[in-house]
Amino acid sequence: MSASPTIKLAQQLIKRPSVTPADEGCQQLMAERLEALGFACENLRFENVDNLWAVRGESGPLLVFAGHTDVVPSGDSKNWDHDPYSALVEDGMLHGRGAADMKGSLAAMITACESAVATGHPSLDTLRLGFLITSDEEGIAVNGTRRVIDTLRERGEQIDFCIVGEPSSTTAVGDTIRIGRRGSLSAALTIFGKQGHVAYPHLADNPIHRAMPMLAQLSAVTWDSGNDAFPPTTLQISNIAGGTGANNVIPGSCKIEFNFRFSTESTHEGLIAKTTELLEAHDLDYKIDWHLSGEPFLTRPGLLRNAVAASIEEITGLKTEQSTAGGTSDGRFIAPTGAEVVELGPCNATIHQVNERISTADLDTLALIYERLIERIAVGVNA
C-alpha cells in the first residue's frame, strides 16, 4: 500500500538531520510546496538560524501554522532499533528523530493546506493562510520565532489565529490540546561566605549552612492557588553546587539554580520581589541573576478554540481536553501579539527519546483535522 502524501513528506523531512540550529533544507522543501499553492515565501535568517515566513492571500484575517524544523540530537544510533534518520515505516509506525516533534506536524500542515486550497472553498478568498517555521525552537530560541515576531511587529503585520504543531496529544491524536502555557522564570543564585578549614569553623562562614534555612522556606512558599485554567505556581530547585572537592574545606560560595512555572495569578515581577524579600530576611550576602523564558498565556474561548474542538470531534469522535499543562512552546512569543493560539499535534509519548516514532494513521488523521480547521475558520470569519 502506497504511503499518503503526508507520510511521504514527513519522511523527506525526517531524512534531513536538522539538529538545532541546522535546517538542512527542510524549510526550502516546505517553501517549494507552499509556493505552488500561491504562498509568498520569505527566508528570515538571523545569525545561524533560518526562519520561513509564508503568506497566501491579500486581505482578511490571518491563520498561521507555526512550528520548527530543528530536532534534538539523536545520540548514539546504535541505541536505536532503526537509523534515526531513515524515516522507516514499519507496522504502521513512522520512525525517526523528529517524527513526533515535530516534522510529522509540519507535513500534515502542508498537505492540509494543499487539500483545502484544492477544494476551492469560496470562503478561503477572504482568509489568509500563513506559516511561521524556525530552526531554533529546541535551542536557546533567541533568533527564531521571537525574532520573526519582532520583525512582523515592525512591519505592522498581525497574526489573528495560530496553530502550533507541538505534540499535544496523549494517547490518541486530538485527545488533548493546549490553550495556554505557564510562564517560566529561572534564577541563578550565588550565596557568599568565607572559605576556611572545617576544624576551625569560627574562622569561616559556611554559605551552604546559611542557604539551608532560606531554601527550606523558599520551597515551602505558596505562591498562588492557580485558577480554572492553570494549576498553582510551583518552584523547583534544580541545581546546588558548592565546595572545592576537598572534605576538609569550608567553601567560600554556594550556587543554586531554581525555576518557577507560574500561572496567570502571578507575575514575574511579583515572584522576583517575593524571593528578594525572603533573601533579605535571611541576611545573606548574595547575587542573583534572573532569566524570563516566557510569560504565561491563555487563549480565551472563541472562534479558534471552538473550531479546533469541533474539527477534532468531527474527524475522531473525541471531545478534546483543553489544557495548559506541560512545558513552554513558541506560542509564548506569538500570544502576546494578541493572536489566538492553540497547540494541536500528535501524541507525545516518544518525543526526545530513543526510537522516536508516530502512528502513520494518527498523522493522516492530524492532516484531516487541520484541513477541517482551515475550513471552519474560513467560514467563521465570514459569518
C-alpha positions as CSV (number, residue, x, y, z in Angstrom):
1,M,0.0,0.0,0.0
2,S,1.4,3.4,-1.0
3,A,2.1,5.9,1.7
4,S,-0.1,9.0,1.8
5,P,1.2,12.4,0.7
6,T,1.5,13.4,4.4
7,I,3.7,10.4,5.3
8,K,5.9,10.9,2.2
9,L,6.5,14.5,3.0
10,A,7.2,13.6,6.7
11,Q,9.8,11.0,5.5
12,Q,11.5,13.6,3.4
13,L,11.8,16.0,6.3
14,I,12.9,13.3,8.8
15,K,15.7,12.2,6.5
16,R,17.3,15.6,6.9
17,P,19.3,15.6,10.2
18,S,18.4,19.1,11.2
19,V,19.8,19.3,14.7
20,T,19.4,22.7,16.3
21,P,20.1,25.2,14.8
22,A,20.6,23.5,11.4
23,D,17.7,23.3,9.0
24,E,19.3,21.2,6.3
25,G,17.0,22.3,3.6
26,C,13.7,21.4,5.3
27,Q,12.3,24.9,5.0
28,Q,13.3,25.1,1.3
29,L,11.4,21.9,0.7
30,M,8.4,23.3,2.5
31,A,8.6,26.6,0.7
32,E,8.6,24.8,-2.7
33,R,5.3,23.1,-1.8
34,L,3.8,26.3,-0.5
35,E,4.8,28.4,-3.4
36,A,3.0,26.0,-5.7
37,L,-0.2,26.9,-3.7
38,G,0.4,30.7,-4.1
39,F,2.2,31.4,-0.9
40,A,4.7,34.3,-0.9
41,C,7.7,32.8,0.9
42,E,10.5,34.7,2.7
43,N,13.6,33.4,4.4
44,L,14.4,35.4,7.5
45,R,17.9,34.4,8.6
46,F,19.2,35.7,11.9
47,E,22.8,34.8,12.7
48,N,22.9,31.0,12.2
49,V,19.1,30.4,12.3
50,D,16.8,30.0,9.3
51,N,13.2,31.0,9.6
52,L,10.4,30.7,7.0
53,W,7.6,33.2,6.8
54,A,5.0,32.5,4.2
55,V,1.6,34.0,3.5
56,R,-1.2,33.2,1.0
57,G,-3.8,35.8,0.3
58,E,-4.0,39.6,0.1
59,S,-6.6,40.5,2.7
60,G,-8.6,39.2,5.6
61,P,-7.7,37.6,8.9
62,L,-4.5,35.6,9.0
63,L,-4.4,32.0,10.2
64,V,-0.8,30.8,10.8
65,F,0.6,27.4,11.2
66,A,3.7,27.6,13.4
67,G,6.4,25.0,14.1
68,H,10.1,24.1,13.9
69,T,12.3,22.1,11.6
70,D,15.1,21.6,14.2
71,V,15.4,18.4,16.3
72,V,17.3,17.4,19.4
73,P,20.4,15.2,18.9
74,S,19.6,11.5,18.3
75,G,22.6,10.3,20.4
76,D,24.4,7.0,19.5
77,S,22.5,5.5,16.6
78,K,23.4,2.0,18.0
79,N,20.8,2.6,20.7
80,W,18.1,2.9,18.1
81,D,16.2,0.0,16.6
82,H,16.5,1.8,13.2
83,D,18.7,4.5,11.9
84,P,17.3,7.7,13.5
85,Y,17.2,9.4,10.1
86,S,15.9,6.5,8.0
87,A,12.3,7.6,8.3
88,L,11.3,3.9,8.1
89,V,7.7,2.9,8.2
90,E,7.1,-0.4,9.9
91,D,4.0,-1.9,11.4
92,G,2.1,1.3,10.9
93,M,4.6,3.4,12.7
94,L,6.9,6.1,11.2
95,H,10.3,6.0,12.9
96,G,12.9,8.7,13.2
97,R,14.1,11.7,15.1
98,G,11.5,14.5,14.7
99,A,8.7,12.1,13.7
100,A,6.6,13.3,16.6
101,D,8.5,16.6,17.4
102,M,7.6,17.9,15.0
103,K,8.2,17.1,11.4
104,G,5.1,15.0,11.3
105,S,3.0,18.0,12.2
106,L,4.8,20.1,9.5
107,A,4.0,17.6,6.9
108,A,0.3,17.4,8.0
109,M,0.1,21.3,7.9
110,I,1.4,21.4,4.3
111,T,-0.9,18.6,3.0
112,A,-3.9,20.1,4.8
113,C,-3.3,23.4,3.1
114,E,-2.9,21.6,-0.3
115,S,-6.2,19.8,0.2
116,A,-8.1,22.9,1.5
117,V,-6.9,25.0,-1.4
118,A,-7.7,22.3,-3.9
119,T,-11.4,22.3,-2.8
120,G,-11.7,25.9,-4.0
121,H,-13.9,26.8,-1.0
122,P,-15.1,30.4,-1.7
123,S,-14.6,31.5,1.9
124,L,-10.8,30.9,1.6
125,D,-10.8,34.0,-0.6
126,T,-11.2,36.2,2.5
127,L,-8.9,34.2,4.8
128,R,-5.2,34.4,4.6
129,L,-3.0,31.4,5.4
130,G,0.5,31.6,6.8
131,F,3.4,29.6,8.0
132,L,6.0,30.6,10.7
133,I,8.7,28.0,10.8
134,T,12.0,28.2,12.6
135,S,15.1,26.1,13.2
136,D,15.7,27.5,16.7
137,E,13.0,26.0,18.9
138,E,14.9,23.2,20.6
139,G,17.8,25.5,21.4
140,I,18.0,28.9,23.1
141,A,15.1,30.2,21.0
142,V,16.6,33.7,20.6
143,N,16.9,34.0,16.8
144,G,13.8,32.0,15.8
145,T,10.1,32.7,16.4
146,R,10.9,35.5,18.8
147,R,12.9,37.5,16.2
148,V,10.4,36.8,13.5
149,I,7.6,38.2,15.7
150,D,9.7,41.3,16.4
151,T,10.1,41.7,12.6
152,L,6.4,41.3,11.9
153,R,5.6,43.9,14.6
154,E,8.0,46.4,13.0
155,R,6.1,45.8,9.7
156,G,2.7,46.1,11.2
157,E,1.7,42.6,10.3
158,Q,-0.8,40.9,12.6
159,I,-1.5,37.2,13.2
160,D,-5.1,36.6,14.2
161,F,-5.1,32.8,14.7
162,C,-2.2,30.5,15.2
163,I,-2.0,26.7,15.4
164,V,1.3,25.5,16.9
165,G,2.0,21.9,15.9
166,E,3.7,20.8,19.0
167,P,2.9,17.2,20.1
168,S,-0.1,17.9,22.4
169,S,-1.9,14.6,22.3
170,T,-1.5,11.9,25.0
171,T,-2.9,8.5,23.8
172,A,-4.9,9.4,20.7
173,V,-4.4,12.3,18.3
174,G,-6.7,15.1,19.3
175,D,-7.4,13.9,22.8
176,T,-5.6,17.0,24.3
177,I,-4.9,20.5,23.0
178,R,-3.0,23.3,24.7
179,I,-4.9,26.5,25.1
180,G,-2.2,28.2,27.0
181,R,1.1,27.7,28.9
182,R,2.5,28.6,32.2
183,G,5.3,31.2,32.4
184,S,8.9,30.1,33.1
185,L,11.2,32.2,35.3
186,S,14.7,30.9,36.2
187,A,17.2,32.1,38.8
188,A,20.9,31.6,39.3
189,L,21.7,32.4,42.9
190,T,25.1,32.7,44.5
191,I,25.5,32.9,48.3
192,F,28.8,34.1,49.6
193,G,30.6,33.1,52.7
194,K,34.2,32.8,53.9
195,Q,36.4,29.8,53.0
196,G,38.2,28.1,55.8
197,H,39.3,24.9,57.5
198,V,36.5,22.6,58.7
199,A,38.3,22.2,62.0
200,Y,38.1,26.0,62.6
201,P,34.6,26.9,61.7
202,H,34.7,30.0,63.8
203,L,37.2,31.4,61.4
204,A,35.0,30.8,58.4
205,D,31.4,31.4,57.2
206,N,29.7,28.4,55.5
207,P,27.4,29.6,52.7
208,I,25.8,26.1,52.4
209,H,24.7,26.3,56.1
210,R,23.4,29.8,55.5
211,A,21.5,28.7,52.4
212,M,19.7,25.8,54.0
213,P,17.1,27.7,56.2
214,M,16.4,30.0,53.3
215,L,15.9,27.2,50.8
216,A,13.6,25.3,53.2
217,Q,11.4,28.4,53.5
218,L,11.6,29.2,49.8
219,S,10.5,25.7,48.8
220,A,7.6,25.9,51.2
221,V,6.0,29.1,50.0
222,T,2.6,29.0,48.4
223,W,3.0,31.4,45.5
224,D,-0.6,31.3,44.4
225,S,-3.6,28.9,44.2
226,G,-3.9,28.8,40.4
227,N,-7.3,29.2,38.7
228,D,-9.7,27.3,36.5
229,A,-7.2,27.2,33.6
230,F,-3.9,26.9,35.5
231,P,-2.5,24.8,38.4
232,P,-0.8,26.7,41.2
233,T,2.6,28.3,40.5
234,T,5.4,25.9,41.5
235,L,9.1,26.4,42.3
236,Q,11.7,23.6,41.8
237,I,15.3,23.8,42.9
238,S,17.3,22.1,40.0
239,N,21.0,22.5,40.9
240,I,23.1,23.1,44.0
241,A,26.9,23.4,43.8
242,G,29.4,24.3,46.5
243,G,32.8,23.3,47.7
244,T,36.3,22.7,46.4
245,G,36.0,18.9,46.3
246,A,38.0,18.5,49.5
247,N,36.2,17.3,52.6
248,N,38.2,19.5,54.9
249,V,37.5,22.9,53.3
250,I,34.5,25.1,54.1
251,P,33.6,26.6,50.7
252,G,33.5,30.3,50.0
253,S,30.4,30.3,48.0
254,C,27.4,28.2,47.1
255,K,25.5,28.3,43.8
256,I,21.8,27.4,43.5
257,E,19.6,27.3,40.4
258,F,15.8,27.2,40.6
259,N,12.8,27.7,38.3
260,F,9.2,29.0,38.6
261,R,6.5,27.7,36.4
262,F,3.8,30.3,37.1
263,S,0.2,30.8,36.4
264,T,-1.7,33.9,35.3
265,E,-2.3,34.5,39.0
266,S,1.3,35.6,39.5
267,T,3.7,37.9,37.6
268,H,7.4,37.5,37.1
269,E,7.9,40.9,38.9
270,G,5.9,39.6,41.9
271,L,7.9,36.4,42.1
272,I,11.2,38.3,42.0
273,A,10.0,40.7,44.6
274,K,8.8,38.0,47.0
275,T,12.1,36.0,46.5
276,T,14.2,39.0,47.1
277,E,12.3,39.8,50.3
278,L,13.0,36.3,51.6
279,L,16.7,36.5,50.8
280,E,17.0,39.8,52.6
281,A,15.1,38.5,55.6
282,H,17.8,35.8,56.0
283,D,20.6,38.5,55.9
284,L,22.5,36.8,53.1
285,D,25.5,38.1,51.1
286,Y,24.3,37.1,47.6
287,K,23.9,37.9,44.0
288,I,21.1,36.6,41.8
289,D,20.6,36.6,38.0
290,W,17.1,36.2,36.6
291,H,16.0,34.9,33.2
292,L,12.4,35.1,32.0
293,S,11.8,32.5,29.3
294,G,8.2,33.5,28.8
295,E,5.1,34.9,30.4
296,P,2.0,32.7,30.9
297,F,-0.7,33.0,28.2
298,L,-4.2,31.8,27.8
299,T,-6.4,31.8,24.7
300,R,-10.0,32.5,25.9
301,P,-13.0,30.7,24.4
302,G,-13.6,32.0,20.9
303,L,-13.5,31.1,17.2
304,L,-10.2,29.3,17.3
305,R,-10.8,27.1,20.3
306,N,-14.3,26.2,19.1
307,A,-13.1,25.4,15.6
308,V,-10.3,23.2,16.9
309,A,-12.6,21.3,19.3
310,A,-15.3,20.8,16.6
311,S,-12.8,19.7,14.0
312,I,-11.3,17.1,16.3
313,E,-14.7,15.8,17.2
314,E,-15.8,15.6,13.6
315,I,-12.8,13.6,12.5
316,T,-12.1,11.5,15.6
317,G,-15.3,11.5,17.7
318,L,-13.2,12.7,20.6
319,K,-14.2,15.6,22.9
320,T,-10.7,17.1,23.4
321,E,-9.3,18.1,26.8
322,Q,-8.3,21.8,26.7
323,S,-5.2,22.0,28.9
324,T,-2.4,24.4,29.9
325,A,-0.1,21.7,31.3
326,G,3.4,20.9,30.1
327,G,6.4,23.0,29.4
328,T,6.8,26.0,27.2
329,S,6.5,26.4,23.4
330,D,7.0,29.1,20.8
331,G,3.4,30.0,21.4
332,R,4.7,32.2,24.3
333,F,6.2,34.6,21.7
334,I,3.1,34.7,19.5
335,A,0.3,35.1,22.0
336,P,1.4,38.5,23.3
337,T,0.7,39.9,19.9
338,G,-3.0,39.4,20.5
339,A,-3.3,36.3,18.4
340,E,-5.5,33.4,19.5
341,V,-3.1,30.5,19.9
342,V,-3.8,26.8,20.3
343,E,-1.3,23.9,20.2
344,L,-2.5,20.8,18.4
345,G,-0.3,18.0,17.3
346,P,0.3,14.2,17.5
347,C,1.0,12.0,20.6
348,N,4.0,13.0,22.7
349,A,4.9,9.6,24.2
350,T,8.2,9.2,22.4
351,I,9.4,12.8,21.9
352,H,13.2,13.4,22.6
353,Q,13.5,9.7,23.2
354,V,15.5,6.9,21.6
355,N,13.2,5.2,18.9
356,E,11.0,8.3,18.5
357,R,8.0,7.3,16.4
358,I,4.5,8.2,15.4
359,S,1.5,6.3,14.1
360,T,1.0,6.9,10.4
361,A,-2.7,6.7,10.9
362,D,-2.5,9.4,13.5
363,L,-0.5,11.6,11.2
364,D,-3.1,11.2,8.4
365,T,-5.8,12.0,10.9
366,L,-4.0,15.1,12.0
367,A,-3.9,16.3,8.4
368,L,-7.6,15.9,8.1
369,I,-8.2,17.8,11.4
370,Y,-6.0,20.7,10.2
371,E,-7.9,20.7,6.9
372,R,-11.3,20.9,8.6
373,L,-9.9,23.6,10.9
374,I,-9.0,25.8,8.0
375,E,-12.5,25.4,6.5
376,R,-14.1,26.2,9.9
377,I,-12.0,29.3,10.5
378,A,-12.7,30.5,6.9
379,V,-16.5,30.1,7.4
380,G,-16.3,31.7,10.9
381,V,-14.5,34.8,9.9
382,N,-17.0,35.3,7.1
383,A,-20.1,34.7,9.2
